[in-house]
Amino acid sequence: MKRRVLTAGLGVLTIAVTIFCILYSPAESRLEAVPAYAHVVYNNESPDWFLSFFPILGKSGDEFSEVWNKSFRTLETRPLAVATVAFAGPGQRDCWVGVSELSGSQALALRWRLMLFPPDGVSAARPYAVWRVWRFEHPGLPSWAKVRLAVTERLLVCSVSADSRDIYRLLDVADGRSVSLEKRNRR
């Protein structure tokens, strides 16, 4: 009898600690997914000023702003870093990188929302390692702009570039396979 009670108690404790770690763990630094040689355009705790330059995210009434309002509106209050990275060769466009910090519960909820109920224009792309990747397509975007996003454990990583593989390079940085701006600044 004591063994069953002890086993059940330890099982409940293990489950409680696991749920707590998933839901209440702190966010990672948003510079963990930005390559060391990137040019940071914006890095702030409050993205309101930066997002104010994009009225399409506001109340323009088109389907893009509806997708933003339904799926990503909560990200307007999360810390944001925006940078440009020269991944491509000479004469190519730079990759625009957007990284937002998320808590464990926000990352989990956003990942499940994108997997089960993707908004219009968002579809699954080829995954990379353990990370799922999504593409966003909208007729209002320029023809060169390939928008890809991934949700890691504590970050939303987005790339806008002419090369759809740039998101995979950013995920390499987030996983520590390449040097990030955060690691370079620690030295």
Secondary structure as UniProt FT lines:
FT   HELIX           2..24
FT   HELIX           30..33
FT   TURN            36..37
FT   STRAND          39..44
FT   HELIX           48..51
FT   TURN            52..53
FT   HELIX           55..57
FT   HELIX           63..71
FT   HELIX           73..77
FT   STRAND          80..85
FT   TURN            90..91
FT   STRAND          95..101
FT   HELIX           104..116
FT   TURN            120..121
FT   STRAND          122..124
FT   TURN            129..130
FT   STRAND          133..136
FT   TURN            139..140
FT   TURN            143..144
FT   STRAND          146..151
FT   STRAND          155..161
FT   TURN            164..165
FT   HELIX           166..174
FT   TURN            175..176
FT   HELIX           181..186
//
